[in-house]
Amino acid sequence: MTFNEKIKNNITATFLIGLMVLILPFASANAGYIEAKEAFDDRRFEEAFNGFTDAAEEGDMMAQYYLAVMYATGRTMERDDVTAYKWFMKSALQGHPISQGNIGTMKLNGRGTDFDLTGSYFWFILAEDGGFEKARKFMWRVTNYMERDDINSIQAKADEWIKENRN
């Protein structure tokens, strides 16, 4: 093997090791979510809760969503709207449309957070833009109680968020 071939092999090996270091944590976090989702679907809620918690703490958007659902519905623990709101928000900030709609609903109802009409409108806009069609119904109902200037201001903020965060 020539000197150039040895260098090329060395660079290739280093690249592959670096790639594995970057990918493996995400693969393992995703595996944790997948196992937790299977447990959730099989109604093994305690196992699902533990798996979602681990994956959610690692930043898995879907695990954060399902963990929030478990807190919001009281699966395996007493219902905790504040903690549900926290996990829905983490997922919503990563762009999960249903979580965004849930944040809008929680703000509208003052559940787990303070009542915030304009805040709920903001999150309904994001949810609808992300493909959660049910958010449109709530979005337009909320505008019946808002001033035109507030509607325009929140729409502009939502448009800015969408531009910066959606691909």
C-alpha positions in Angstrom: 0.0 0.0 0.0 1.4 3.4 -1.0 1.8 6.3 1.4 -1.1 8.2 -0.3 -3.4 5.1 0.0 -2.6 4.9 3.8 -3.4 8.6 4.2 -6.7 8.2 2.3 -7.6 5.1 4.4 -6.7 7.0 7.6 -8.9 10.0 6.6 -11.8 7.7 5.7 -11.6 5.8 9.0 -11.4 9.1 10.9 -14.4 10.4 9.0 -16.5 7.3 9.7 -15.7 7.3 13.4 -16.6 11.0 13.6 -19.9 10.3 11.8 -20.7 7.5 14.2 -20.0 9.7 17.2 -22.5 12.2 15.8 -25.2 9.8 14.7 -25.3 7.2 17.5 -26.7 9.4 20.3 -29.6 10.3 18.0 -30.2 6.7 17.0 -30.2 5.6 20.6 -32.6 8.4 21.7 -34.9 7.5 18.8 -34.8 3.9 19.8 -35.9 4.9 23.3 -38.8 6.8 21.8 -39.8 3.9 19.6 -39.8 1.4 22.5 -41.8 3.8 24.6 -44.3 4.3 21.8 -44.8 0.6 21.5 -45.3 0.3 25.2 -47.8 3.2 25.1 -49.7 1.6 22.2 -49.8 -1.7 24.2 -51.2 0.3 27.2 -48.1 -0.4 29.3 -48.2 3.1 30.5 -45.6 3.0 33.3 -43.0 1.6 30.9 -44.0 4.1 28.3 -43.8 7.0 30.8 -40.2 6.0 31.8 -39.1 5.6 28.1 -40.7 8.9 27.1 -39.1 10.7 30.0 -35.7 9.5 29.1 -36.1 10.3 25.4 -37.8 13.6 26.1 -35.0 14.7 28.4 -32.6 14.0 25.5 -34.6 16.3 23.3 -36.8 13.9 21.3 -39.7 16.0 20.0 -42.2 13.1 19.8 -41.2 11.8 23.2 -41.8 15.3 24.6 -45.3 15.3 23.0 -46.3 11.9 24.3 -44.9 12.7 27.8 -47.0 15.9 27.8 -50.1 13.9 26.8 -49.5 11.5 29.7 -49.2 14.4 32.1 -52.3 16.1 30.6 -54.4 13.0 30.9 -53.0 11.6 34.1 -51.6 8.4 32.7 -49.7 6.6 35.5 -49.7 9.7 37.6 -52.0 12.4 38.8 -52.8 14.9 36.1 -50.3 17.8 36.1 -51.2 20.6 33.7 -48.1 22.7 34.5 -45.8 19.8 33.6 -47.9 18.9 30.6 -47.6 22.6 29.4 -43.8 22.4 29.9 -43.4 19.3 27.7 -45.9 20.5 25.1 -43.9 23.8 24.9 -40.6 21.9 24.4 -42.1 19.9 21.6 -43.9 23.0 20.1 -40.7 25.0 20.0 -39.2 22.2 17.8 -42.1 22.7 15.4 -44.6 19.9 16.4 -47.9 21.2 15.1 -50.2 19.3 17.5 -48.1 20.5 20.5 -48.4 24.0 19.1 -52.2 23.6 19.0 -52.2 22.2 22.5 -50.2 25.2 23.8 -52.8 27.5 22.1 -55.6 25.6 23.8 -53.9 25.6 27.2 -53.3 29.4 27.0 -56.9 29.9 25.9 -58.2 27.9 28.9 -55.6 29.0 31.4 -54.7 25.4 31.9 -51.2 24.9 33.2 -50.4 28.5 32.4 -52.0 31.9 32.6 -54.9 32.8 30.3 -53.5 34.5 27.2 -55.8 35.2 24.3 -53.1 36.7 21.9 -50.7 34.0 22.9 -53.2 31.3 22.1 -53.8 32.9 18.7 -50.0 32.9 18.0 -49.7 29.2 18.7 -52.9 28.3 16.7 -51.4 30.1 13.7 -48.2 28.1 14.0 -50.2 24.8 14.5 -52.3 25.5 11.4 -49.3 26.4 9.3 -47.6 23.2 10.4 -50.6 21.1 9.1 -52.7 20.8 12.2 -56.0 21.7 10.5 -58.1 21.7 13.6 -56.2 24.7 14.8 -57.9 26.8 12.1 -61.2 26.5 13.8 -59.8 27.7 17.1 -57.7 30.4 15.5 -60.7 32.1 13.9 -62.8 31.8 17.0 -60.2 33.5 19.1 -60.0 36.5 16.6 -63.7 37.3 17.5 -62.4 38.6 20.9 -59.3 40.4 19.6 -58.6 43.9 18.3 -57.6 44.2 14.7 -54.2 45.7 15.7 -53.5 42.7 18.0 -54.4 40.2 15.2 -52.1 41.9 12.8 -49.3 42.1 15.3 -49.5 38.5 16.3 -49.8 37.4 12.7 -46.6 39.3 11.9 -44.8 37.6 14.9 -46.1 34.2 13.8 -45.0 34.8 10.2 -41.5 35.7 11.5 -41.3 32.6 13.6 -42.4 30.4 10.7 -39.8 32.0 8.4 -37.0 31.4 10.9 -38.0 27.9 12.1 -39.8 26.1 9.2 -37.7 24.6 6.4 
